[in-house]
Amino acid sequence: MSFFLSHRSSIWAGRIWGLLLLILARSARADLDNETSPTHQFRSRPDLHAPIIDFEILRPELVTPGYVFLAPYRNLDPGPYIYDNWGNLVWSGAGESGPKTAHAPRVCTYRGTDHLCFFEGEQHQGFARGHGVIMDRNYRVVKTVDSSGAGASADMHEFKMTPYSNGTTVLMTVYQPRQYDLTINPRFNVERGMGWIVEGVFQEVEIETGKVLFEWRSLDHVDPSLSWTMPGTTDTSGDGLHEESPWDYFHVNSIDKNIEGDYLISARHVSAIYKLSGEDGHIMWQMGGNAATIHTTNFVFSYQHHARWISENATHTVLSFYDNGSNNFNHTGDFSHGWIIEVDHIAGTAAKVQEWTAPEPEGGLLSGSQGSMQMLPNGGCHIGWGEHAYFSEHTADGSAVMYGKLADRASNVMIYRSNKYNWTGTPETKPALWTFSKDGQKMAFFVSWNGATEVQSWNFYTADTAVGNYTYLGNTKKNGFETDFHIDMAKAWSFAEALDVYGRVLASSVIARTFRPSKYLAPFCDDWGCEKAERVPEENLVPYEAEVALNPDYLSPNRGFDTTNYYMEEPSNETTAYGQNLPPTSEHNSAHDVFLVGLGATIGFVIMTAGLILHSHGALKSLEPIAEGVSRRTGEMTKTVFGSRALGRYSRVHQKEDGFVSGTSSSRSSGGGLA
């Protein structure tokens, strides 16, 4: 008993100590630099600087399977990223195409298969210029889509496969500066010359041809006098005095389309959501703003984002959107929200039916720009908190089950939208491997594969030469983005194999030469690697023209690589769990298999015949209660595994843009983290 109590005490002491270390580490990380976002450092991929997410799993059993898609900007490596349900990096888009500003990555259906869609371009204050990108599951760009017609290039706020178009068209926003007489309204406070205005434009564009199938322009339907954001009053409004600072009176930020062909748009600077005719663009109804035809009853909203249809019929419309409640200068609420709203077209009213807020001690967050809300299959939602580079997942009753913080607000790192989807990524690139041995007695491996979702474990091999006979060392389970492996020996050359859940080899890594530190570097190394270098003091600098004799072993061309053999040949599909080829089928093996099948059939026939004879004589009566019990238990287990208690968690969820629909069951989650 004393041992048990002592053991329990040590466990609790360890937990408390671990918690203190975590608190100290977070405090130290926050104190390091409030103006930056901390990033991961990977030995196998030192070119990647993925943001570290401060991740809280509040209710792991309720987290929806899938991956989190986001695109931070103003960070070290802006671009699209994918993380799993535990905050581990899965894919760095900055590692594929270089650090570029991207927005709203998500899974889309193009040509009948899942692809990645996102905006990529140059960020400006409140808008962007660029184009849409479509990537396949190998992370290859298969299509870029530009806005068309006589106007500016596409904007960041929407690049979305058009619903009900079978992946043939996209919806895109365009921010178009135009000359405009702003002297006509004294409220604009502009005089003595020509003014400039930004017209909110959206287009539906055919992907393959670039043809504009529909275009809508705000100035044709919404007068600037209805704006809630006057010239020169906010950080994104523009003063209207110059072509480089046009007044952005409308600020369209989302587009959706229904099966009838009409459009739903949100415009931030007029604080309004509109339904537009797909025939001539006229406003069918307006909720919010200065000319509302739908009047809100139990809620007020402003400066909103990401309006999406949930359902529609002749009398009612249900929609979701992210209510900012503020533009950082004016506000209509204390916190931002994710909302579901029901519109009663008979009464001409709208009522809030569901609300979600950020899981903060104060009760929520107030986000003056950006933000998103995506409905999930369980009736809950995924919310991106805009200028706060945070995201959260909630159940239908409002409970938060996940909360991720990518960067503090003071860092000025932001995320326009985040999403959650299932995804299967199979990169064209090879797994990356870095190996290290301090003294030739021990060896460390570090392996990763940017974007691969199906890797479950890694095999490791070594040899004395780059083309030598490689020896299998062992297998270890994948652990986050980069997996490490250690052995009590060292060889000069290595490679690794990525294995899926069935033990099949997916790909082989690059062939890596083991890094051995020189006698000068070794004192600053341990079994994992070496400390970061420092600059030689000014008084000890060696002049460039000095003659230095180097050990030939330290010269990089003497590494011993055969340049035709940087990569291992791809393994056969039929491999064992450790990557060794299965023996080929011979005639003897085939005959042996036929014999075994025949023997099994004969034994089965004899058992079945004996059972029928015993049953006909009543010999099996006494076993019926046992059989019924087994049958009942089997039925309960089947219901538990394949019924409602498990299906919602482990089913393969087939996604549509901005939402999910349930699909067929799968033996494990295709989307990560909870299986």
Helices and strands as residue ranges (DSSP letters): H 2-32, E 54-57, G 60-62, E 67-73, E 81-83, E 89-92, H 94-97, E 101-110, E 113-123, E 128-135, E 141-145, E 154-161, E 169-180, G 182-184, G 186-188, E 195-206, E 212-217, G 218-220, G 224-226, E 247-248, E 252-257, E 263-267, G 268-270, E 272-276, E 283-288, E 295-296, E 305-312, E 316-323, E 337-344, E 349-356, E 372-375, E 381-384, E 390-394, E 400-405, G 409-411, E 414-421, E 432-436, E 443-448, E 457-463, E 471-477, E 482-487, E 493-499, E 505-508, E 512-513, G 522-524, G 538-540, G 552-554, G 556-559, H 587-616, G 621-623, H 624-642, H 644-650, E 653-656, E 659-662
